[in-house]
Amino acid sequence: MLKIFSTQVAGLLKSISDKEEQSLEEASRLLAQTVLSEGTVYFKGFGEMEAVVSEALYGENKFRAGADFSDELLSELLPVDSVVVASRFLDDEKAVALCSKLRKNVDCNVILIGGRRKDAEMVVNVEELADIVIDTKAVRGLVPLDDGSRLGFPSGLTALFAYYALFLTTEEILEEYDE
């Protein structure tokens, strides 16, 4: 089972690197612009995606100008700020509601991270709710069982990979300005 899982995870991470490269680059430019403008990069995670928030705020590689997002901050957000929203799926009700609220009430950058389910009925187009959408490619368990079910759903792992891709690319951009 572990060999199957390892191989499948490696494939997902490569897929994020290859297929989300442009989105990651664009998002990193927005986040670098936020930092350079002395704005704040807020992080909000739903469910297991709190791991992204923890990594961004408390991990070894903390995000510059990073802060925890809460609904009380909605009225305090500035146009130079950014909000990174992470959820298991891009069509998560809470994540969509937050992005919609941000779009309607604030003129700040919104980056949405989550898995894009092919069969999901999207009530709204998430591309309209977020400036940048990053697909984690994780939409189901990776290890098939004899009964047809699957184990090993790596949503948190792929979201953390997407976070590190954002972090590293943003740092690379910011280093040009630090010199």
N, C-alpha and C positions, 0 to 999 in steps of 0.2 A: 504493500500500500504506500509506503513512504517513497519508494522510487517513482511510482506513478504520480504522487502528489508533487514531488520535487520537480519532475519533468514538466508537469502542467503549469506549476507556478512560474518556472523559468520562462515558459512560453508566454504567459500573461505579462510578465515584466518586460520581456522583449517587445511584445505587442504595444504596451504603453509607450516604451521608448521610441518605437518606430512610428506608430500611428498617431500618437498624441504630441509629437515633437513640436509642431507648430503651435498648438494650444498652450503647451507648457512654456514655450518661448514668449508668446504674447502675454500670458499671465505673469510671467516673471518680469517683463518690461513694465507692466502696470504696477506690480508690487515694488519694483525698484523706484519707480516714479513716486509712489506713496512715501517710501522711506526718504528719498531725496527732498521731497516737499515738506518733510517733517510731519507727515500724517501718521496715522496708526493703522497697522494691519491687524484686523480682528479675526479671530478664528472661532468657528462654531461647529461642533460635531454632534451628530445625533446617534444615539446608541453606541455601538462599538467604535464609532468614528470619533469619540472623545479621545481616542489614542492620538489622533492627529493634533488635537488641541494640546494635549499633554506634551507631545514631542516638540511642538512649536514654542511652547512657553517654558517648559521645565527640562527639556532634553539637553544633551550635550551640545547640540547645534540649535540653539534658540534662534527664532526668527527676529531679525532686527525690528524694533518698533512694534513687536507683537503684543497682543493683549487678548484677553478672553472676552467674547461677545456675550452680552445679555440684552434682553428686550428693553431694559431701562435705558440703555445707551442709544436707542434708536433716535431720539430727539437731539442727541449730542453729536451724531455723526456729521462729518464735514465732507465736502466734495473731494478733498485730498486723501480721504481714508479709503481703505479697501476692506471687504469682508470675504473671507474664505469659508465657504459652507461645505461640510463633508457629510455625506449620508451613504447608506448602503447602496441605494439605488437613486438614480437621478430623478425618478418620479415619486420619491418619498414625500408624503403629504406635508409633513412638518418642514422639510427643506424647501419645498415648492412654496409653501405659505410664507416662510421667512423671506425668500428671494422676491416674492411678489410684494410683500410689505416694504422691503428695501427699495424696490423699483418705484413704488407709488409714493413713498414718503421722503426719500433721500436721493441725492445725486452723487453716489459714491460707486466705486468699482465693486462688482460682485463676481466672485469666482466660485463655481459649483463643481464639486468633485463627487463622483459616484459611478456605479455601474449602469450602463444603458441596456435595459431589457428590450429585446426585440418585440416581444408579444405584449408589452405593457401598453395600455390605452392611456396615452398622455392627454390629460385634460387641457393642459397648456403646453406651448412650445417652450421648453426650458431655455433654448437659445435666446428667447425674448426676455427671460427673467434674469439672465446672467450675462455679463460681458464676455466671459470665457467659461466653457464647459469642458471638463477633463473627465474622460471615460476611463474608469479603472479596469474595465473589461471583466470584472468579477461579477458574474450573474447567477452562479450556481456552484454546488459542490463539485470538486474535481475528480474524486475517486468513486468510480461506479461500483455498486454492490450487486450481488447476485439477484436481489429482489427488484432491481431497477432504480433504487434510490441512490443518492450520492452523499458522500461525506467530504469534509475538508473545504469549506466555503471561505476563501481567503480575502474577504472584503477589507478587513482591517489592514492586512499585510499589503495589499495593492494600494490602498489609500495612503499608507505610510511611504510606500515607494513613490507615489505621485507627490507627496509632500517633499520628500528629499529631492526629487527632480526639480520642484519649484525652488526649494531652498538653495540648492547648488547653483542653479542657473541664475537666480536673483543675486546671489553672492558674487558670481562671476561678472555680472553687469555692474554691480556696485563697486567692485574692485577697480574698475576702470576710472571711476570717479574719485576713489580714495587716493589714487596715485598723484 
